[in-house]
């Protein structure tokens, strides 16, 4: 499979899952605040993890270039 096709597929899946999740939340009859708080905490943790992984890659490359 082509790299561009794979990237497009992953982006499409991420976008669709966001839309499907928002539809589920919109049509839910009852709001469960405990579930909502756990879900938001989990998603914040995932975003922090992804950001740190991206930063670690760039930091390693910069440090290797600067200090050998």
Helices and strands as residue ranges (DSSP letters): H 3-27, H 33-67
